[in-house]
Amino acid sequence: MKSRDAQAVNELLWQIDVQGEQVRLRKMLRTLNAIVTILTILALLVMLIPPLSHPLYYLIVAISLSINGCIEWLVHKKHERIGATILVVWTNLGILLIIWGNYLDRDLLRLTMFAETTPLFVILAGLLLGWRFAGMIAASNLIVIFATYFTFFSTNPTARGVLDEATGFFIPILLYTALVWTAISFYQWQIHRSRQSLNQARSQIVHDQLLRYELELARNIQQRLYPPSPPPLGHIQIAARLEPARETSGDFYDFVPMPDGRWAIVVADVTGKSIPAALMMVMARALLRSHVANYSSPASILCATNEMLCRDGLPRQYVTVFLGILDPATSTLVFATAGHPFPFLRRGDQIHEIGQPSLPLGAKLGMAYAEITLTLQPGDQVFLLTDGFFETRNAERELFGFDRLLTLLAQTDPLDPQRALDQIWAAVSAFRGTLEQNDDMTAVIMQRLAEPRVVTINERAHSVATTPDKASAIGRSPTVNVSATSSARA
């Protein structure tokens, strides 16, 4: 995520937190204000009993009810913070006034009874305004209470002495208040940690969504680079398919027309995955296309592309390539490979692997690549695959491997390259099962269609009588006639 995007996300999360805190404070303030109002009314009823009545109490209750109404108005006007501060300060001040009134009446029992309720207002302050404000309330209450006890026993001396009597009453209240403040502080700390964790989770979700959007955008752009469909080449039929393991792919295939009517056919695989592989894929594709326009042989195109990738490519990023130049007029395929799995030729009921060992593009300067010339016969199929098929694993971590692939190719449709392609994909997917695909898979199948021939009436009658195998109408050869040459940079 860019720093600008991260800042925008953080600002958005901060606004969400502020709004959430306002909603939380509004609900809690209304609830606590209602509770305080009810308690105040109950206190008023209790004070009607003569022994508990006091003019100061009536004044405090009247002021308290007025403040409760004012707080409700502030909440309605969305001034929650001001209302919360007023509620905390007034309720705490009210209880201190009651304590001081009992001091004036020399009523030690009531003084102590109300002094022991002050930790409740520390809790109130902590819930509404946080642990720092609660600490200020606790400290001010303790100072006033100790001063009240000290003054009380100074004017009413006892045998134990002023300090002993004052601390004797004060220490339990001190411990209770400290315990309450510690608890509310821990509670607030837990809330703060939870909010931080929530913000981190939300930030990660937003980050993932932005990254997913960018990867999807990169995927859409990359897919525009693939040919929409194989070119129509008359008696040469081509089927192609690419399935990335992630949002972007390091595999690619391409069909590039040449000025003399030939076609350059490319199947390539970039090492690595995700964005670096996709960037390397775009670079390799552009270089290969530009060199197809300037060179006429597969070996010279690979040599020129290798030089550029060695100098300007990403470090430790290599590209395996099959590059063939197909002449539809003569059904001739001249190809060279750079570290790529060799193509498979199916001729009749035989499957042959054809190729010369080589290093990938970008691995070493000054490489030479061997060219192989293959004349396609009617019915021939050429399979061009990336290593994603070989390296597919099942739930038992078993590789699909070369032998299974060779057996699979022999079992595919010999007459329809598109059907054969679908059969390959279905078999590999069934082998993988529910596991995720761990590598890009690309396949291109070329087939020279069987040439139609004129059938006489006698031949047609003979055909109906014998019903020969359809596959026998395709020319078969037990051998593969290829020629190989080595070419350095053009």
HELIX and SHEET records of a PDB file:
HELIX    1   1 SER A    3  VAL A   46  1                                  44    
HELIX    2   2 PRO A   50  LEU A   52  5                                   3    
HELIX    3   3 PRO A   55  HIS A   76  1                                  22    
HELIX    4   4 GLU A   80  LEU A  104  1                                  25    
HELIX    5   5 LEU A  108  ALA A  115  1                                   8    
HELIX    6   6 THR A  118  LEU A  129  1                                  12    
HELIX    7   7 TRP A  131  THR A  155  1                                  25    
HELIX    8   8 VAL A  162  GLN A  223  1                                  62    
HELIX    9   9 SER A  274  VAL A  292  1                                  19    
HELIX   10  10 PRO A  298  ASP A  312  1                                  15    
HELIX   11  11 GLY A  401  GLN A  411  1                                  11    
HELIX   12  12 PRO A  417  ARG A  432  1                                  16    
HELIX   13  13 ILE A  457  THR A  466  1                                  10    
HELIX   14  14 LYS A  470  ALA A  473  5                                   4    
SHEET    1   A 5 ILE A 236  GLU A 243  0                                        
SHEET    2   A 5 MET A 441  ARG A 448 -1                                        
SHEET    3   A 5 GLN A 381  LEU A 385 -1                                        
SHEET    4   A 5 PHE A 344  ARG A 347 -1                                        
SHEET    5   A 5 GLN A 350  GLU A 353 -1                                        
SHEET    1   B 6 ASP A 251  PRO A 257  0                                        
SHEET    2   B 6 TRP A 263  VAL A 270 -1                                        
SHEET    3   B 6 VAL A 319  ASP A 327 -1                                        
SHEET    4   B 6 THR A 332  ALA A 338 -1                                        
SHEET    5   B 6 TYR A 369  THR A 375 -1                                        
SHEET    6   B 6 VAL A 482  SER A 487 -1                                        
END                                                                             
